[in-house]
């Protein structure tokens, strides 16, 4: 069984909790640590978890909204950290309790969870995203990528659960208050996925096994939950009740793949 929940998702901080085993007793991984230690502790408590229960921290890339709390959290609770050499080299706080460098093309295991990393186009040093597997179920994560490729589609095909970026609405972004340089960065091939791209990705995938789909990293300035949900529904050809969106303030509560 895989259980997963979000502590929060957006430009102000990201962290996702993935567990396996009975009530998560075997393995508990924090994917990204984009909040302060205090805020992480508060948000974990809302999910009935504590930082001293974490098996590992896994980092997707070095941007502050994904890694700002990782160093202090790792040291305070003696939690090992997994990340690419490129991501580590660009972290401002890289003094982790223990470091495991990963190859973004090579699978690895943390206790009874198998992690399949895959490289993504994003404006970071060596970014990657992941598919988590307990041998029976597969949970895919796809955020912080500016475009999708056949290789990325292959990683996300035939999943049981998918957390998919719906960062911005194109009209809202380009008519909004961001400076032109930031608009170009967000919308570029190494920026973020918009609603339209999320729809296109879903239409290209085999979704027969999919039990959970959640929109992630939704911009508070350049998107709305309603637009993101509509994009996911269009991609899946489903009703709104079948999809949901993570929030910056509360993430989303526990889901299960059994």
C-alpha positions as MATLAB code, in Angstrom:
seq = 'XXXXXXXXXXXXXXXXXXXXXXXXXXXXXXXXXXXXXXXXXXXXXXXXXXXXXXXXXXXXXXXXXXXXXXXXXXXXXXXXXXXXXXXXXXXXXXXXXXXXXXXXXXXXXXXXXXXXXXXXXXXXXXXXXXXXXXXXXXXXXXXXXXXXXXXXXXXXXXXXXXXXXXXXXXXXXXXXXXXXXXXXXXXXXXXXXXXXXXXXXXXXXXXXXXXXXXXXXXXXXXXXXXXXXXXXXXXXXXXXXXXXXXXXXXXXXXXXXX';
ca = [
       0.000    0.000    0.000;
       1.128    3.562   -0.772;
      -0.301    6.505    1.149;
       0.450   10.078    0.161;
      -0.434   13.611    1.202;
       0.792   17.143    0.570;
       1.973   19.603    3.206;
       1.514   22.408    0.671;
       2.094   23.028   -3.009;
       2.909   26.285   -4.772;
       5.516   28.998   -5.217;
       5.747   29.627   -1.439;
       6.698   26.068   -0.527;
       6.356   22.418   -1.547;
       6.508   19.134    0.343;
       4.820   15.794   -0.306;
       4.696   12.847    2.086;
       4.783    9.321    0.633;
       4.410    6.246    2.848;
       4.330    2.506    2.375;
       3.495   -0.418    4.585;
       0.757   -0.811    7.163;
      -0.136    2.725    8.319;
       3.149    3.886    6.819;
       5.145    1.998    9.434;
       7.790    0.716    7.023;
       8.842    3.759    4.989;
       7.996    7.447    5.217;
       9.572    9.811    2.656;
       9.324   13.592    2.460;
       9.611   14.624   -1.176;
      11.020   18.171   -1.093;
      11.273   20.342    1.989;
      10.189   23.819    0.963;
       9.032   25.113    4.350;
      10.880   26.156    7.499;
      11.455   23.469   10.111;
       8.779   24.956   12.355;
       6.234   25.166    9.550;
       7.072   21.633    8.419;
       6.513   20.342   11.951;
       3.156   22.123   12.134;
       2.014   20.781    8.771;
       3.191   17.252    9.544;
       1.230   17.373   12.790;
      -1.929   18.246   10.849;
      -1.386   14.963    8.975;
      -0.875   13.117   12.291;
       2.824   12.680   11.613;
       6.058   14.008   13.106;
       9.468   14.744   11.620;
      11.211   12.147   13.789;
       9.199    9.490   11.941;
      10.675   10.390    8.556;
      12.819    7.757    6.856;
      14.282   10.096    4.247;
      14.109   13.444    2.494;
      14.239   13.290   -1.306;
      14.878   16.506   -3.247;
      13.724   17.156   -6.818;
      15.827   20.311   -7.345;
      17.487   23.170   -5.501;
      14.955   26.007   -5.812;
      14.128   27.465   -2.407;
      10.434   26.550   -2.520;
      11.539   22.908   -2.616;
      14.650   22.805   -0.451;
      14.775   25.746    1.973;
      14.041   23.616    5.044;
      15.919   20.466    4.080;
      19.265   21.210    5.709;
      17.981   22.199    9.125;
      15.323   19.481    9.147;
      17.900   16.844    8.205;
      20.314   17.947   10.932;
      17.698   18.366   13.653;
      16.212   14.898   13.156;
      19.231   13.109   11.636;
      17.352   12.391    8.394;
      19.347   11.271    5.320;
      18.826   13.208    2.094;
      18.738   11.862   -1.478;
      19.387   14.235   -4.408;
      21.436   14.649   -7.576;
      24.974   16.014   -7.445;
      23.847   19.002   -9.494;
      21.045   19.860   -7.079;
      23.361   19.463   -4.086;
      25.979   21.723   -5.660;
      23.461   24.569   -5.926;
      21.834   24.212   -2.494;
      22.566   27.175   -0.223;
      22.427   24.877    2.821;
      23.999   21.572    1.781;
      25.136   20.338    5.201;
      22.781   17.382    5.468;
      22.973   14.729    8.196;
      23.813   12.177    5.506;
      23.863   12.531    1.721;
      22.996    9.952   -0.923;
      23.672   11.082   -4.471;
      21.322    9.731   -7.102;
      21.562    9.213  -10.844;
      18.438   10.625  -12.497;
      18.460    7.666  -14.909;
      18.876    4.903  -12.313;
      16.299    3.386   -9.969;
      17.073    3.106   -6.262;
      15.331    1.887   -3.127;
      14.607    3.436    0.243;
      13.491    0.612    2.524;
      10.466   -0.977    0.808;
       9.796    1.823   -1.676;
      11.382    1.779   -5.113;
      12.060    5.195   -6.636;
      12.334    5.696  -10.367;
      13.801    9.149  -11.067;
      13.599   10.809  -14.457;
      15.172   14.088  -15.657;
      12.898   17.013  -16.480;
      13.380   20.324  -18.337;
      13.477   23.009  -15.647;
      15.763   25.961  -14.946;
      17.735   24.167  -12.248;
      21.124   22.410  -12.248;
      20.083   18.735  -12.398;
      16.334   18.501  -11.716;
      14.382   15.284  -11.688;
      10.964   13.957  -10.762;
       9.949   10.515   -9.543;
       7.696    7.512   -9.794;
       7.266    5.693   -6.465;
       6.419    1.979   -6.363;
       5.743   -0.558   -3.643;
       5.730   -3.408   -6.165;
       1.963   -3.315   -6.621;
       1.125    0.369   -7.086;
       2.859    3.259   -8.840;
       2.576    6.942   -7.909;
       3.988    9.469  -10.364;
       5.062   13.052   -9.627;
       5.404   15.591  -12.449;
       5.908   19.200  -11.376;
       8.424   21.933  -12.181;
       8.909   21.154  -15.845;
       8.455   23.573  -18.696;
       7.469   21.071  -21.351;
       6.841   17.381  -21.782;
       8.596   14.882  -23.991;
       7.924   11.327  -25.184;
      10.346   10.128  -22.487;
       8.394   11.938  -19.755;
       5.122   10.575  -21.108;
       6.573    7.072  -20.906;
       7.341    7.565  -17.202;
       3.791    8.715  -16.463;
       1.964    6.071  -18.468;
      -0.239    3.460  -16.783;
       0.072    4.843  -13.247;
      -2.178    4.208  -10.255;
      -1.803    7.780   -8.954;
      -0.542   11.003  -10.520;
       0.374   14.404   -9.065;
       0.526   16.678  -12.115;
       1.525   20.315  -12.338;
      -1.104   22.847  -13.437;
       0.919   25.942  -12.680;
      -0.668   28.704  -14.727;
      -3.351   29.784  -17.120;
      -1.714   31.306  -20.179;
      -4.153   34.235  -20.444;
      -3.830   35.084  -16.753;
      -0.033   34.929  -16.872;
       0.447   37.200  -19.878;
      -2.194   39.721  -18.804;
      -0.942   39.771  -15.211;
       1.500   41.905  -13.253;
       4.645   39.790  -13.598;
       7.533   41.521  -15.401;
       8.031   40.321  -18.952;
      11.222   38.458  -18.069;
       9.442   36.427  -15.381;
       6.507   35.697  -17.684;
       8.961   34.364  -20.260;
      10.717   32.228  -17.644;
       7.498   30.670  -16.319;
       6.139   29.966  -19.818;
       9.454   28.798  -21.273;
      10.503   25.243  -22.025;
      12.380   25.142  -18.703;
       9.647   26.798  -16.640;
       6.342   25.301  -15.579;
       3.416   23.404  -17.105;
       0.247   25.352  -17.814;
      -3.311   24.045  -17.757;
      -3.338   23.375  -21.483;
      -0.176   21.262  -21.295;
      -1.591   19.277  -18.370;
      -4.652   18.491  -20.481;
      -2.485   17.386  -23.393;
      -0.336   15.139  -21.208;
      -3.374   13.375  -19.778;
      -4.841   12.827  -23.231;
      -1.617   11.095  -24.276;
      -1.516    8.641  -21.352;
      -3.071    5.286  -20.588;
      -5.240    6.160  -17.582;
      -7.031    2.840  -17.150;
      -5.470    2.148  -13.731;
      -5.536    5.701  -12.416;
      -7.263    5.994   -9.043;
      -6.103    9.463   -7.965;
      -5.214   12.593   -9.941;
      -4.239   15.819   -8.171;
      -3.273   19.138   -9.741;
      -0.081   20.532   -8.181;
       1.947   23.756   -7.941;
      -1.064   25.889   -8.897;
      -0.091   29.558   -9.047;
      -2.013   31.813   -6.686;
      -1.559   34.764   -9.074;
      -1.744   33.188  -12.521;
      -4.295   30.411  -12.139;
      -7.421   29.363  -10.258;
      -8.434   26.041   -8.788;
     -11.474   26.015  -11.059;
      -9.386   26.436  -14.217;
      -6.921   23.753  -13.100;
      -9.726   21.312  -12.283;
     -11.359   21.968  -15.653;
      -8.049   21.237  -17.389;
      -7.661   17.927  -15.576;
     -11.260   16.968  -16.298;
     -10.831   17.735  -19.977;
      -7.677   15.618  -20.130;
      -9.341   12.690  -18.413;
     -12.830   13.151  -19.879;
     -14.314   12.937  -16.392;
     -16.506   14.813  -13.923;
     -15.074   17.372  -11.496;
     -15.643   15.013   -8.574;
     -12.935   12.693   -9.964;
     -10.107   15.240   -9.633;
      -8.735   17.627   -7.022;
      -6.108   20.336   -6.621;
      -3.463   20.805   -3.919;
      -3.410   24.177   -2.174;
      -0.525   26.283   -0.921;
      -1.924   26.554    2.579;
      -3.132   23.015    3.145;
      -1.820   20.762    0.399;
      -4.173   17.789    0.373;
      -5.105   15.117    2.887;
      -4.178   11.434    2.804;
      -4.904    9.307   -0.262;
      -4.276    5.580   -0.639;
      -3.230    3.222   -3.416;
      -4.045   -0.365   -2.479;
];
